[in-house]
Amino acid sequence: MPFLWGTLVLIILIGAYVGFTLLNERTQPPEGCELPEDFSGCGGCHSSSCTARKRPTKENRDDRQ
């Protein structure tokens, strides 16, 4: 019986994580917090795997809805 409770809790946690991630992805940023179109002046980091640079633009997000 403890195995069932543990499995149930794990499924609930994974479901909550996926659900909140999807909700967060669909939430529009507040006014003034949009990402810049041109990242040439971005000096915050020099990471080639920067997730902000790969985020969809507002137009792309509107197409999904």
C-alpha positions in Angstrom: 0.0 0.0 0.0 2.8 2.6 0.7 4.0 1.9 -2.9 0.7 3.1 -4.2 0.7 6.3 -2.1 4.2 7.0 -3.2 3.3 6.5 -6.9 0.2 8.7 -6.5 2.2 11.5 -5.0 4.9 11.2 -7.7 2.2 11.4 -10.4 0.6 14.4 -8.8 4.0 16.2 -8.5 4.9 15.5 -12.1 1.5 16.6 -13.3 1.7 19.8 -11.4 5.1 20.5 -12.8 4.0 20.0 -16.4 0.8 22.0 -15.8 2.5 25.0 -14.2 5.2 24.9 -17.0 2.6 25.0 -19.7 0.7 27.8 -17.9 3.9 29.8 -17.5 4.8 29.4 -21.1 1.4 30.8 -22.3 1.5 33.8 -19.9 2.2 37.1 -21.7 4.9 39.2 -20.2 3.9 42.5 -18.5 4.3 45.8 -20.3 7.9 46.9 -20.4 9.3 43.4 -19.8 9.5 42.2 -23.4 12.7 40.7 -24.7 14.7 42.9 -27.1 14.5 42.0 -30.8 18.2 42.6 -31.3 20.6 40.9 -28.9 23.8 42.4 -30.2 24.1 44.7 -27.2 23.3 41.9 -24.7 26.3 41.9 -22.4 24.7 40.0 -19.6 26.4 36.8 -20.6 28.2 35.3 -23.5 26.6 32.0 -23.4 25.9 30.4 -26.8 23.0 28.4 -25.2 21.2 31.5 -23.8 17.5 30.6 -23.5 16.3 34.2 -23.8 17.8 34.4 -27.2 15.9 31.3 -28.3 12.6 32.3 -26.8 9.7 32.8 -29.3 8.8 36.3 -30.2 5.4 37.8 -29.3 4.2 37.1 -32.8 5.1 33.5 -32.6 3.4 33.1 -29.3 0.2 34.7 -30.6 0.2 32.1 -33.5 0.1 29.2 -31.0 -3.1 30.4 -29.3 
